[in-house]
């Protein structure tokens, strides 16, 4: 069939489940009008050509591309792979890579030209979607792979790592980039398979897979250049657009779809929602994507959503809150109920007396992905249960152990992702100068953000600036106990005279010595500017506790670098009182920025202005 002068713009890749010899015979003897591809690749990696490239193949038909309905055969090269998408061999995939490289070079195409066809919801073959071939694997030189490892403990680790893949991702291929990355950096079990279609953002295609602790991805066919979603996410707000936002949304869709393959899901939404407290808390807490929909328990008392690393719940009469199952005391009335809800995603019954369940709850290793079962490895029978963050197992001695305590193979230990190819930088957002808030106005976006942000634990920012310490949780309200002598060495008592009218003459504040002078200068500056009457209540400073939104990360209050004022009118997850309204602190913010303090009102949690307007924390020397 002629191309009618159309240029080649697409490469169509699809699978053919027929035995290779049957398919080859059919294509070789096909008459006019029969479905015949340009190329066919068998399981051994042999490439067969049936149609010359200057002629159109037959079988792709009509589809919408670039917003136009057209005959795709006239602008595409078609490639068929033997087998189904989860059975393609390494040789087959390597041959596909070579063929794609050749076609792209000769026809000046890139990975955005790759596509496949999927069945529409009504069962028809209607539209084309972006496609990236599976990772064919990597020739590793760091040491023996898999069952070839000389160390029995390493071989046991490979066996158990394969068990972690089985519930939601299929067979483990340890020489692929994603399993290597997840193993090297302890990302837990996959909670969704890595299957097409890839994510498409602004014409760029991304291969991704959801693991319990992170979503990892690469651009195009640059498989070894694995990147982390967690590394791209802002510290204080949900991204509104771009690759991070698209990956967040895709991770929820993929993970809940994997659950639905076993258990039908009901509830308010099966998608990521930027305006939901549960989803914000999951993002900042890095507990992975949702594995269930957001739903109400059968007794109507709680809203619940199960995530890879934890289960969140809240009473129906307090839906703005977020409680963590991992922080709920075992004697609390809702504890057993929430574990029962959690086990539903694995379609297995909850057994509170199971030693595996008790160990998992104690170690906080996330959501069960299956029940307890037995499997033989190298002549020994093991009892196993896979959880999102780790896999528990017991040998003949009955002692329950964790997979992550075993040594990983040499190739995993030696693995390091490659640097991704350079991409155009995101448009720069111009920020106002420190302390320059502009004219006050009644607007959730006033005052604007300063040109600095908060200190976090990324790259050891807080530890380098403030010192680090060990701590243990002491209660469900987020309180912690600081171990060692960090408090004695860093927290000092200072006088802030401006507090006298707010605290019945009490002017003492406990604050980190690094930021104490700036705090005193800030309050003096507020007084000089005639702004002290804007401060109605003083609501705390140094308090050893975790963040309200993330029970695994210390609050800056626990470092003595934060204080709260006018809490009643600026409560967390609410829109801070606007300029001119009673209790507003917005006029105080420009001077706070000028003295190196960041305002919690700049944390736009839901994209609509919900923030932590009572909160000020030290961020930079000034």
C-alpha positions in Angstrom: 0.0 0.0 0.0 1.4 3.4 -0.9 2.2 6.1 1.7 0.7 8.7 -0.6 3.6 11.0 -0.1 3.3 11.1 3.7 6.5 11.2 5.8 7.3 8.5 8.4 6.5 10.1 11.8 5.6 7.2 14.1 7.0 3.8 15.1 4.2 1.4 16.2 5.2 -1.4 18.5 2.7 -4.1 19.4 2.6 -7.7 20.7 1.5 -10.9 18.9 0.6 -13.8 21.1 0.7 -16.4 18.4 3.6 -18.9 18.2 6.4 -17.3 16.2 6.3 -19.9 13.4 2.6 -19.5 12.9 2.9 -15.7 12.7 5.8 -15.8 10.3 4.0 -18.2 8.0 0.9 -16.1 8.1 2.8 -12.9 7.2 4.8 -14.6 4.5 1.8 -15.9 2.7 -0.6 -13.1 3.3 -2.5 -11.7 0.3 -3.6 -8.2 -0.5 -5.4 -6.5 2.4 -4.1 -8.8 5.0 -2.7 -7.4 8.3 1.1 -7.4 7.8 3.7 -5.5 9.8 6.9 -4.0 8.5 9.0 -6.0 11.0 8.4 -9.0 13.3 10.8 -10.0 16.1 10.7 -13.5 17.5 11.7 -14.7 21.0 15.3 -15.5 19.9 15.8 -11.8 18.8 15.6 -12.5 15.0 14.2 -9.6 13.0 12.0 -10.4 10.0 11.0 -7.7 7.4 7.7 -8.2 5.5 7.0 -4.8 4.1 9.4 -2.3 2.6 9.7 0.9 4.6 8.7 3.1 1.6 5.3 1.4 1.6 2.6 1.5 4.2 1.9 -1.6 6.2 -1.6 -2.7 7.0 -3.4 -3.2 10.3 -3.0 0.1 12.3 -6.0 1.7 10.6 -7.7 5.0 11.7 -6.8 6.7 14.9 -6.5 10.2 16.4 -3.0 11.6 16.4 -2.1 15.3 17.0 -5.8 16.0 17.3 -6.6 14.7 13.8 -8.3 11.5 12.7 -6.0 9.9 10.1 -4.8 6.6 8.6 -1.9 5.7 10.8 -0.6 3.1 8.4 0.5 5.9 6.0 2.8 7.6 8.5 4.1 4.7 10.7 6.6 1.8 10.7 4.9 -1.1 12.4 6.8 -3.7 14.6 5.3 -6.8 16.1 6.9 -8.6 19.1 6.4 -12.3 19.7 4.5 -13.1 22.9 2.7 -10.8 25.5 4.2 -7.8 27.1 5.2 -9.6 30.3 6.8 -12.6 28.4 9.2 -10.7 26.0 12.7 -12.2 26.2 15.8 -10.2 26.8 17.1 -11.1 23.3 13.8 -9.9 21.8 14.0 -6.6 23.7 17.6 -6.0 22.7 16.8 -6.6 19.1 13.9 -4.1 19.4 16.2 -1.5 20.9 18.6 -1.9 17.9 15.8 -1.7 15.4 14.4 1.5 17.1 17.8 3.1 17.2 18.3 2.5 13.5 14.8 3.7 12.5 15.1 6.8 14.6 18.5 7.7 13.2 17.4 7.3 9.6 14.0 9.0 9.9 15.0 11.7 12.4 12.7 10.6 15.1 13.0 10.4 18.9 11.3 8.4 21.6 8.1 10.6 21.4 7.5 8.9 18.0 7.0 5.5 19.7 3.4 4.3 20.3 1.2 1.3 20.7 -2.6 0.7 20.6 -4.7 -0.3 23.6 -8.3 -1.4 23.8 -10.7 1.3 24.8 -13.1 0.8 27.7 -15.7 -0.6 25.4 -13.3 -3.2 24.1 -12.6 -1.6 20.7 -9.1 -0.9 19.3 -9.5 2.8 18.9 -6.7 5.1 20.0 -3.0 5.2 20.0 -0.9 5.8 23.2 2.7 6.5 23.9 5.0 3.5 24.3 8.4 2.7 25.7 9.8 -0.8 25.4 10.6 -2.7 28.7 14.1 -2.3 30.0 16.1 -5.1 28.3 18.4 -5.4 31.3 22.0 -4.3 32.0 25.3 -6.1 31.6 26.6 -5.7 35.2 30.2 -6.2 36.2 29.8 -5.7 39.9 29.5 -9.4 40.7 27.4 -12.5 40.3 23.7 -12.1 39.7 20.8 -13.8 41.4 21.1 -17.5 42.1 24.7 -17.5 40.9 25.8 -15.6 44.0 28.3 -17.6 46.0 27.0 -16.5 49.4 23.9 -18.5 50.5 22.6 -15.4 52.4 22.8 -13.4 49.2 20.9 -16.1 47.3 18.2 -16.1 50.0 17.9 -12.4 49.6 17.4 -12.7 45.9 14.7 -15.3 46.5 12.9 -13.1 49.0 13.2 -10.1 46.8 11.4 -12.0 44.1 8.7 -12.8 46.7 8.3 -9.0 47.3 7.7 -8.5 43.5 5.1 -11.3 43.2 2.0 -9.7 44.8 1.8 -6.6 42.6 4.5 -6.6 39.9 5.1 -10.1 38.6 8.4 -11.8 38.2 11.6 -10.1 39.4 14.2 -9.3 36.7 17.1 -8.3 38.9 19.3 -6.9 36.1 16.7 -4.2 35.2 17.3 -0.7 36.4 14.2 -0.2 38.5 14.6 -3.4 40.7 18.3 -2.6 41.1 17.5 1.0 42.2 14.8 -0.1 44.6 17.1 -2.7 46.1 20.1 -0.4 46.4 18.1 2.4 48.1 15.7 0.3 50.2 12.5 1.5 48.4 10.5 -1.5 49.5 8.2 -3.6 47.4 6.7 -2.5 44.1 3.0 -1.6 44.6 2.2 -1.6 40.9 3.6 -3.2 37.8 5.9 -1.4 35.3 3.7 -1.6 32.2 2.8 0.7 29.3 1.6 3.2 28.6 4.4 5.5 29.9 3.7 9.0 31.3 3.7 11.8 28.7 4.5 15.3 29.8 4.9 18.1 27.3 5.8 15.7 24.6 8.4 13.9 26.7 7.8 10.2 27.7 8.7 8.7 31.1 8.9 5.1 32.2 8.0 4.8 35.9 7.2 2.3 38.6 5.7 2.8 42.0 7.5 1.4 45.0 6.4 1.6 48.6 8.8 4.5 49.5 9.2 6.3 46.2 8.2 6.5 42.6 11.2 6.0 40.3 11.4 6.9 36.7 13.6 7.5 33.6 13.0 9.5 30.5 12.6 7.7 27.2 14.8 4.7 26.8 17.6 6.1 29.0 16.8 3.2 31.4 19.9 3.5 33.6 19.3 7.2 34.4 16.8 6.4 37.2 15.4 9.4 39.0 13.4 9.8 42.2 10.0 11.5 42.6 10.7 12.2 46.3 13.8 14.2 45.3 11.7 16.4 43.0 8.8 17.1 45.5 8.8 20.5 47.3 9.2 20.3 51.1 6.1 22.3 52.0 3.4 22.0 49.3 1.9 19.7 46.6 3.3 20.5 43.2 0.7 22.1 41.0 2.0 21.1 37.6 4.9 19.5 35.7 6.5 16.1 36.0 6.3 15.8 39.8 2.5 16.4 39.8 1.9 14.1 36.9 3.9 11.3 38.6 2.0 11.8 41.8 -1.3 11.4 39.9 0.0 8.4 37.9 1.2 6.6 41.0 -2.2 6.7 42.7 -3.9 5.5 39.5 -1.4 2.7 39.0 -1.4 1.5 42.6 -5.1 1.5 43.1 -5.6 -0.2 39.8 -3.2 -3.0 41.1 -5.4 -3.4 44.2 -8.6 -3.5 42.1 -7.2 -6.5 40.2 -7.8 -8.4 43.5 -10.4 -6.3 45.5 -13.0 -4.0 44.0 -12.6 -0.5 45.4 -15.4 1.8 46.5 -15.3 5.3 47.9 -15.0 9.0 47.1 -12.1 8.9 44.7 -9.6 6.5 43.2 -7.4 9.4 42.1 -4.9 11.8 43.6 -6.5 14.9 45.1 -4.3 17.9 45.9 -7.0 19.3 48.3 -7.2 16.2 50.5 -5.4 16.2 53.8 -4.7 12.4 53.5 -2.9 12.9 50.2 -0.8 15.9 51.4 0.2 13.9 54.5 1.2 10.9 52.5 3.3 13.0 50.2 5.3 14.8 52.9 5.5 11.6 55.0 6.8 9.6 52.0 4.5 6.7 52.7 4.0 6.0 49.0 0.8 6.1 46.9 -2.6 5.1 48.0 -3.4 1.4 47.7 -7.1 1.9 48.3 -9.8 4.5 47.6 -10.8 6.9 50.2 -13.9 5.4 51.8 -16.1 5.4 54.9 -16.0 2.3 57.2 -19.1 0.2 57.4 -20.1 1.6 60.7 -20.0 5.1 59.3 -17.6 6.4 61.9 -14.3 6.9 60.1 -12.9 8.0 56.7 -10.0 5.7 55.8 -7.4 5.4 53.1 -4.7 2.7 53.0 -1.2 3.8 51.7 1.8 1.7 51.1 3.5 2.7 54.3 0.6 3.5 56.6 -3.1 3.7 57.0 -4.7 7.1 57.6 -8.1 7.7 59.2 -10.2 10.4 60.8 -13.6 10.5 62.5 -16.3 11.5 60.1 -17.1 14.5 62.4 -13.5 15.7 62.1 -12.7 15.2 58.4 -9.9 17.9 58.4 -7.7 15.7 60.6 -5.4 12.8 59.8 -4.5 10.0 62.2 -1.8 7.4 61.5 -2.4 3.7 62.3 1.4 3.4 63.0 1.0 6.0 65.8 -2.2 4.5 67.2 -1.7 2.7 70.5 -2.7 -1.0 70.4 -5.2 -0.5 73.2 -7.0 2.3 71.4 -10.6 1.3 70.3 -9.9 1.9 66.6 -6.6 0.1 66.5 -7.9 -3.4 65.5 -10.5 -1.9 63.2 -7.9 0.0 61.2 -5.7 -3.1 60.8 -8.8 -4.9 59.6 -9.3 -2.2 57.0 -5.7 -2.3 56.0 -5.7 -6.0 55.3 -8.6 -5.6 52.9 -6.2 -4.4 50.1 -4.4 -7.7 50.2 -7.7 -9.7 50.1 -6.5 -11.7 53.1 -8.0 -11.9 56.6 -6.5 -9.9 59.5 -5.1 -12.1 62.3 -4.1 -10.0 65.3 -2.4 -13.0 66.9 -0.1 -13.7 64.0 3.5 -13.3 65.0 4.3 -11.9 61.5 1.6 -9.3 62.0 2.8 -8.4 65.4 6.4 -8.1 64.2 5.3 -5.9 61.3 3.3 -3.6 63.5 6.2 -3.3 66.0 8.7 -2.5 63.2 6.3 -0.2 61.3 7.1 -1.8 57.9 3.9 -0.7 56.2 0.9 -2.4 54.7 0.7 -6.2 54.1 0.7 -7.0 50.4 -0.4 -10.6 51.0 -1.0 -13.2 53.7 1.4 -15.7 55.4 2.5 -18.6 53.1 5.2 -21.1 52.7 7.7 -21.6 49.9 10.8 -23.9 49.4 14.2 -22.5 48.5 17.3 -24.7 48.1 15.7 -27.5 50.0 14.5 -25.4 52.9 10.9 -24.5 53.6 10.3 -20.8 54.6 7.3 -19.1 56.0 6.9 -15.6 54.4 4.8 -12.5 54.5 5.4 -9.5 52.2 4.9 -6.0 53.6 5.3 -2.8 51.7 8.6 -1.7 53.4 10.1 -5.2 54.0 9.5 -8.9 53.7 9.4 -11.1 56.8 10.4 -14.7 56.8 11.1 -17.6 59.1 13.1 -20.8 58.5 12.8 -24.1 60.3 13.8 -22.5 63.6 10.7 -20.4 63.5 12.5 -17.1 64.2 11.0 -14.2 62.2 13.6 -12.1 60.4 13.6 -9.3 57.9 14.8 -9.6 54.3 16.6 -6.2 54.5 18.9 -7.7 57.2 20.4 -10.1 54.6 23.3 -9.1 52.4 22.4 -8.0 48.9 24.2 -9.3 45.9 27.4 -7.6 44.7 25.7 -6.2 41.6 23.1 -4.5 43.7 25.7 -3.0 46.0 27.7 -1.8 43.0 24.7 -0.3 41.2 24.5 3.5 40.8 22.1 5.2 38.4 23.6 7.2 35.5 23.0 11.0 35.3 20.0 11.8 33.1 20.5 13.6 29.9 20.2 17.4 30.3 16.7 18.8 29.9 15.6 22.4 29.6 15.3 24.0 33.0 11.9 24.9 34.4 10.8 28.5 34.0 12.3 30.5 36.9 9.8 32.1 39.2 11.0 35.5 40.2 10.8 36.1 44.0 10.7 39.5 45.7 13.6 40.7 47.7 13.8 39.7 51.4 11.6 41.9 53.5 9.9 43.6 50.6 6.2 42.7 50.9 4.8 45.5 48.7 1.6 47.3 49.6 -0.7 45.3 51.9 -3.8 43.9 50.3 -6.5 41.5 51.2 -5.3 38.5 49.2 -4.2 35.0 50.1 -1.0 35.5 48.1 0.0 38.6 50.1 2.7 38.9 51.3 4.7 37.1 48.6 7.3 34.5 49.4 10.8 35.5 50.2 13.8 34.4 48.1 14.7 31.7 50.5 13.0 28.6 51.9 13.1 26.4 55.0 15.8 24.1 56.3 15.0 20.4 55.8 16.7 17.1 56.4 17.6 16.8 52.7 21.3 16.9 52.2 21.6 17.1 56.1 20.6 20.8 56.0 19.2 20.9 59.5 21.9 18.7 61.0 24.6 20.8 59.6 23.0 24.1 60.8 21.6 23.0 64.2 23.2 19.7 65.1 21.5 16.3 65.1 20.2 13.9 67.8 18.5 10.6 68.3 14.9 10.5 69.6 12.1 8.2 70.5 8.4 8.7 70.3 6.6 9.0 73.6 2.9 9.2 72.7 0.3 9.3 70.0 0.2 13.2 70.1 3.6 13.3 68.4 5.7 14.0 71.5 9.2 12.7 71.4 12.1 12.3 73.9 15.4 13.8 72.8 18.3 11.4 73.7 21.7 12.5 74.7 22.9 16.1 75.7 21.8 17.9 72.5 19.3 20.1 74.5 21.9 21.2 77.0 24.3 22.1 74.3 21.9 24.0 72.0 18.8 25.2 73.7 19.1 28.4 75.7 16.7 30.7 77.6 16.5 34.3 76.4 14.5 37.3 77.3 12.0 38.8 74.8 10.6 41.8 76.6 7.8 42.3 74.0 6.1 39.2 75.3 5.3 40.6 78.7 1.8 41.8 77.9 0.9 38.5 76.3 2.1 36.1 79.0 1.4 37.9 82.3 4.9 39.3 82.6 6.6 36.1 81.5 9.3 37.1 78.9 11.4 34.0 78.7 11.7 31.9 75.5 13.6 28.6 75.0 15.3 28.8 71.6 18.2 27.4 69.6 21.4 29.4 70.3 22.1 29.7 66.6 18.8 31.7 66.0 18.3 33.4 69.4 19.8 36.8 68.6 17.8 37.0 65.4 14.6 36.2 67.3 15.3 39.0 69.8 16.0 41.5 66.9 12.8 40.4 65.1 10.6 41.2 68.1 12.4 44.5 68.6 11.8 45.3 64.9 8.1 44.5 65.2 7.9 46.8 68.2 9.8 49.7 66.4 7.4 49.3 63.4 4.3 49.7 65.7 3.1 46.1 64.9 3.0 44.5 68.3 -0.8 45.1 68.6 -1.2 42.6 65.7 0.0 39.9 68.1 -2.8 38.7 70.3 -1.5 35.4 71.6 1.9 33.7 71.9 1.4 29.9 71.4 4.7 28.2 71.9 8.3 27.7 70.8 10.7 24.8 71.7 8.5 21.6 71.9 10.1 18.2 71.2 7.6 16.6 68.7 7.3 15.4 65.2 5.6 17.2 62.4 1.8 17.1 62.4 1.9 16.0 58.8 4.7 13.5 59.1 5.3 11.4 62.1 8.7 10.3 60.9 10.2 13.8 60.7 10.9 16.1 63.6 9.2 19.5 63.6 11.4 22.6 63.7 9.8 23.3 67.1 11.8 20.3 68.2 15.0 22.1 67.2 14.0 25.3 69.0 13.9 27.3 65.8 10.1 27.9 65.5 7.4 29.8 67.4 3.7 30.2 66.9 1.5 33.3 67.4 -2.3 34.0 66.9 -3.0 30.3 66.6 -6.8 30.7 66.9 -7.1 32.7 63.7 -4.3 31.0 61.7 -4.7 27.3 62.5 -2.8 24.7 60.4 -4.6 23.5 57.2 -6.7 26.7 57.2 -6.4 29.9 55.2 -4.5 32.3 57.4 -6.5 35.4 58.5 -6.3 37.9 55.7 -4.9 41.4 56.0 -7.2 43.6 58.0 -9.1 40.7 59.6 -8.9 40.1 63.4 -5.9 37.9 64.3 -4.0 38.4 60.9 -0.2 38.2 61.1 0.4 39.0 57.5 1.7 42.5 58.2 4.4 40.9 60.4 5.8 38.7 57.7 8.0 41.0 55.6 10.0 42.0 58.7 10.2 38.3 59.7 11.6 37.5 56.3 14.1 40.3 56.6 15.3 38.7 59.9 15.7 35.3 58.3 12.4 33.7 59.4 10.1 31.9 57.1 6.3 32.1 57.5 4.1 29.0 57.6 1.5 30.9 55.7 3.5 30.4 52.5 2.8 26.7 52.6 -0.1 26.4 50.3 -1.0 22.8 51.1 -4.0 22.5 48.8 -3.4 25.1 46.1 -6.2 27.2 47.6 -4.4 28.9 50.4 -4.6 26.4 53.3 -1.4 26.8 55.3 0.1 27.1 58.8 -0.3 30.8 59.4 0.6 30.8 63.1 4.0 29.4 62.4 7.3 31.2 62.0 10.7 29.4 61.8 14.3 30.4 61.5 15.7 29.6 58.0 18.8 31.8 57.2 21.3 33.9 59.1 20.5 37.6 58.9 
